[in-house]
Amino acid sequence: MVLTPTLTGYVARGFLAATLLVMAALIGLVALFDFIELLRRAATRPDVGYSIPLQIAAMRLPFVALQILPFAILLGGIIAFWRLTRSSELIVARAAGISAWGFLTGPLVVALLLGMLGTFGISPVSSALLARAERMDMSFLRTGGGLSSLAGGRLWLRQADRALDPHGVAIISGRPVAMRDAPGAGDPLRRGPRFELQEVTVWRLSADDRPLARLEAPRARLIDGAWVFEDAVSFGADRRASPAMRVSLPTELTPDRIQDSFASPETLDFWALPRFIAVLEEAGFSAVRHRIQFQSLLALPALALGMALLAAGFSMRQTRRGGVAQMIGGGVAAGFALFVLDKVSNEMGEAGSLPVILAAWAPTLAGLLLALALLLHLEDG
């Protein structure tokens, strides 16, 4: 394989310019439709002007960019490689003894760097802004929702409880009241963010699920790494009730983690996902969606690489052998097929029909295999 720095840089610059141009066009188109939909929803609320939908749409832009990045690489690559083929520059390069694998080095490096930028750079910004956008959407454009809309109005949590058993667990059930800041002065229970439950019941179990005690309290507060139960009555193994007292139960849950567990995984920082998944599973929540999101972000650089290879496979043929319309249509159809595969595999992963890693990596592996088959047929077949 012959590598020429000048040709590699030239092809890479053309590929990057086309990809960024396509990305800007797609982001603008999606943002426009998103803004129109937000305006439609805001029209039923006289107290909401144009600024709120505009802010929400603007904060969603990094998330939109992250979602369309693979398709921008695919379409941008098709445009860039087709221009090189139409101008016969690739024919000249091949006549000089440079194979397709030689002049693809630059675009592949660019695609890999764009994928890494999406995972490690854009993703944290996207999650933070998307979380703010969803909070604004919930506050100004939606009615209901949140923890108070859970079935039956009750919240169920599971966490470690090592006070009675080194490997024990506690099942907490109650009606969520609010999450708020309580800047009190003297009482430490009234400082910092606070999450409250009412009509609380706690089942304290051993490692083999043997009941150890039951706790009943009219109110519980989550503050400073502990649940604090007010006027709690404890029932031991002998079912005798203890006098009402304040009981504290250590926990790794925080108000933000409880709220985040019901939010979409896209609103969580990529770097915080592994730790959050561990805490989520310890608390008894399902972390399948968060695991799929984490693996999908890890697979993004490889998916970007596959999209660049796929673009080369569809666009480096001579125009007279298939036509421009067939070439672009084939590339778009392949991208749409991968999009459908991604959605189907994610749904099957969330349902437990597929392992999480397979559900997240299936579109990437399919794209890479299809692209390599096309390029091998084009170059060596």
Secondary structure, 3 states (H helix, E strand, C coil): CCCCHHHHHHHHHHHHHHHHHHHHHHHHHHHHHHHHHHHHHHCCCCCCCCHHHHHHHHHCHHHHHHHHHHHHHHHHHHHHHHHHHHCCHHHHHHHCCCCHHHHCHHHHHHHHHHHHHHHHHHHHHHHHHHHHHHHHHHHHCCCCCCHHHCHHHCEEEEEECCCCCCCCEEEEEEEEEEEEECCCCCCHHHCCEEEEEEEEEEEEECCCCCEEEEEEEEEEEEECCEEEEEEEEEECCCCCECCCEEEEEECCCCHHHHHHHHCCHHHCCHHHHHHHHHHHHHCCCCCHHHHHHHHHHHHHHHHHHHHHHHHHHHHCCCHHHCCHHHHHHHHHHHHHHHHHHHHHHHHHHHCCCCCHHHHHHHHHHHHHHHHHHHHHHHHHC
